[in-house]
Every structure is written in C-alpha cells, then in structure tokens.
Amino acid sequence: MSKNKLWTRDFTIITLGSAVSMLGNSLSSFAMNLLVLDYTGSTLLYALYIAMYTLPQIIVPIFSGALLDRFSRKRTIYTLDFISGGLFLLVAIILHQGLFSYALFAIFTFLLGCIQSIYTVAYQSFYPLLITEGNFQKAYSIDSVLETLTNIMVPVSAIVYRFFGVVPLFLIDTASFIFAAIMEMQITADEKYIETQKENRAENISHTKQMLLDTREGFAYLKSEKGLLMIAIYFFFTAITTGSNSVLVLPWFRGAFNNGEFIYMLVGGMMVLGRSIGGGIHYKTVIPEKKRYTVAMAVYITINIIGAVYLYLPIPAMMALCFIDGIGGVSSYTIRISATQSYVPDEKKGRFNGAFNMLWTVGMLAGEGLAGGLSVILPDRAIISIVMTMCLIAAFVFIGGGKKHVEAIYNRAK
C-alpha cells in the first residue's frame, strides 16, 4: 500500500468537478438520443447523428495532443467547460422557441465532438499529474466509478424528457459545466512539462511546424513502444464494438419491448452496479503486479463473449451477464489506463493520448458506420454478435500474441 496521500487538494477538486460535469452531461445526452430517435424514427439517421459526434474526434485529438504537451492542460480543461456550458444554454434557448431540427442537432453534436476530443486528451494528460506516487490504480478506480455512476442519471433523464422535454436538462448541463470550470480554476498543480518542452523546442521554427513535428513524434513513439502499440490496436477493435453497440442496442430494446428504453436502462443498470462494485474492489484491493496481465486477458475474453450472446437471453439472464460485464469492464479500464498513464513520460502524455484517442475514434466511427449500414440487411443482434466475435479474436491476436510486450507494461510497478 502506498504511504502517499491520494486525496490531496488538487485531486479532490478535479474529482468533484468531473463528477458534477459528467452527471449533468449524462442527463442531456441520453435525452438527446431519445429526441433524435423519436424525430427521425430511423436507425440509419440515428447512426449518422451519432457519427457527427465521433467524426471530429478522428483528427482533432492528434493536433490537440501535440499542443497540449506545450501549453497548459488545466487552462484548456476549464475553458472548454465554460464553452460547453454556453453552447448548451444557447441550444436550450433555441429549442425553447420551438426551432428544433435534425440539422441543428447534427451541427450541435459536431461542435460537442470537437470540444470533447480536445477535452479528453487534456483531461487524460493532466489527471495523472495530480496522482501521488503509488496511487495510480486507486485513483483510476475512482475515475472509472465516477464515469459509471453517471449512468444512474439515465432513468432520470428519460423521465424528465418524457414529461418536460429536453430543455430543462440542457439548463442543468449548463450549470454543471460552469460549476466544474470554476472548480478546476482552483487547481494549483505545477505543469512542469511546459518548461521542459520549451527547452526542447527547436530554434527558428514556427508553432505550426513544431505541432506537425510533435504530431509525427506521437505516432513514432507509439510505433516504437510495441506494448503500447498492441494495446492501442486491441482497443481499436474494442472501439468498433462500442460504436456498434451505441447505434444498435437502444433501438433494439425499443423495438423488442414496450417501453423498451426502460428495459434498456434496467439491463444497463446491472452493468452500472457491477462497475461500481468493481471500482470499490479496485479502490480497496490492489491487484498484485504479476497478475495484472493475466486478469486483463481473462476480462477481455469474458466481456467479448458476454457481449456476443446476452441479447439472445431472457431479461434476468441479460441482467446477470451485464453485472459480470460491469465488474470486468472496470477492471479492464483500471488496469489499462493506470498502466499506460504511469508508463508514458509526462512530456509525451498528450501526444500518446492524442494518437490513442484517434485510433479509438476511428474504431468508434467504423463501428457506427458498420452498424448503420448492416442494419438495413441484418438483424441488430446478429451485427452485435459479429463485431464482438471479431474483438474476441483481436484479444487473442494482439494482447495474447503480444504478451511479452504488453505484460511488461501491465505488470510494472506504479
């Protein structure tokens, strides 16, 4: 056990601010999905709407990652939160005037995707700087649980949407983003990597050219680290499954059951419960260093098998498997992100996270497009089974086949 204190002032602030903004954002995002489904009645148009959020996240993280290794990540985080709050307020006013349109939501979603792609890289690269030595697994278990607990807002979102519409949810989101930004401004951590990068910057070179060089360096670094590369490629396939599920699962539940969105929330709620319990386990109990790779590999196999079969089972069985999936999912997240973020040097975190997020986003978009296109000719459940089986094979090929290199990252001391 680490003797260092985890709950420092800065770590407490980033955790509280993130919790508030994520809870507010989850309220509006689910209601937006329902609104688009109700308005269009088309899985294909719903897939296109989802893709508008994902599309900017292909390119933006790469360039933002290079920039964020040279500029303040903290300032970027709270500035983007202020901008997000303003956008939600503006769209709430527009919707209140009865001016909803599919095109409006597509543009709004595209802008949110741009913001989120920069924010994610900034947050992922800044968060490790606030974790004291020896507390990475514990800190990321908290981060995972917070992200998971945002799902308890989904039923609240559905109820508010049904009775009051989406505007009140957007106003709540506005307040949550502004609160988070104010909290994040109070963080005092010294971003030493900025000075290090200034010293390493070549003389007589423009910021644009330096950014392009840094971007290329990010991919070169990923390519040179075989363990990181194997992990990134596997999670590219995981992103394909995530994108496909985001397009197909909710529409399938709504089509298969009366009030299907509530069955969807009931089944998904068991995954939330599993992730919450799993996060608590990881907070209290540290996985022995020599077993982390083995645990991760077992989890990857298990959750892909569950994802391929659970929609064919009765609802109680779905709930049970989703509970197991939740425990496995938080284990996968905690092991992977605590290992990679502690392994990558501070001055390279932005570029690594940018490259990793670009691969993840390409996978997400591929999954969304694949699901939307195949939904015209294949049943939703069959498509999900196909992509989950593909990801299972990828786990054996890249995580299993690259065991020597992946194990060296997963099983190292943090």
Order of alpha helices (4+ residues) and beta strands (2+ residues): alpha-alpha-alpha-alpha-alpha-alpha-alpha-alpha-alpha-alpha-alpha-alpha-alpha-alpha-alpha-alpha-alpha
